[in-house]
């Protein structure tokens, strides 16, 4: 939120509006873009983990063996 305030002030944009900035040498813009990418990456990871959990639950309900169950027997 702090970077949003800085960018709004710099671009003379109201705080509630979307900031349209294309200053490629601005470290604040770089931080905002990097944070947004991190959030998107985390959302992708959450989605993947959710799908894996569903698949594992489906296999367990169907009585299928886990693919690495044999390694536990050693």
C-alpha positions in Angstrom: 0.0 0.0 0.0 2.9 2.4 0.7 4.3 2.0 -2.8 0.8 2.7 -4.2 0.7 6.0 -2.3 4.1 6.9 -3.6 3.2 6.1 -7.2 -0.1 8.0 -6.9 1.6 11.0 -5.6 4.3 10.9 -8.3 1.8 10.4 -11.1 -0.8 12.8 -9.7 -3.3 10.0 -9.7 -6.1 9.8 -7.0 -5.5 7.0 -4.5 -8.6 5.1 -5.6 -7.7 5.1 -9.3 -5.5 2.6 -11.1 -2.0 3.9 -11.6 -0.8 4.0 -15.2 3.0 4.4 -14.9 5.6 3.3 -17.4 8.7 4.8 -15.9 11.1 1.9 -16.4 13.8 3.4 -14.3 11.6 3.8 -11.2 12.6 1.5 -8.3 9.1 1.9 -6.8 7.4 0.7 -10.0 9.8 -2.2 -10.1 8.9 -3.1 -6.6 5.2 -2.9 -7.4 5.5 -5.1 -10.5 7.7 -7.6 -8.7 5.2 -7.9 -5.8 2.3 -8.4 -8.3 4.2 -11.2 -10.0 4.9 -12.8 -6.6 1.2 -12.8 -5.8 0.4 -14.3 -9.2 3.0 -17.0 -8.7 1.6 -17.8 -5.3 -1.9 -18.1 -6.7 -0.5 -20.6 -9.3 1.1 -22.6 -6.6 -2.0 -22.7 -4.5 -4.0 -23.9 -7.5 -1.5 -26.6 -8.3 -1.5 -27.8 -4.7 -5.3 -27.8 -4.6 -5.4 -30.0 -7.7 -2.9 -32.4 -6.3 -4.8 -32.6 -3.1 -8.0 -33.4 -5.0 -6.2 -36.1 -7.0 -4.8 -37.6 -3.9 -8.2 -37.7 -2.2 -9.8 -39.2 -5.3 -7.1 -41.9 -5.4 -7.6 -42.6 -1.7 -11.3 -42.9 -2.1 -10.9 -45.3 -5.1 -8.6 -47.4 -3.0 -5.6 -46.9 -5.3 -2.1 -47.4 -3.9 0.0 -44.3 -3.6 2.8 -44.2 -6.3 5.6 -44.2 -3.7 4.1 -46.5 -1.1 6.8 -49.1 -1.8 9.5 -46.8 -0.6 7.9 -46.6 2.9 8.3 -50.4 3.3 12.1 -50.2 3.3 
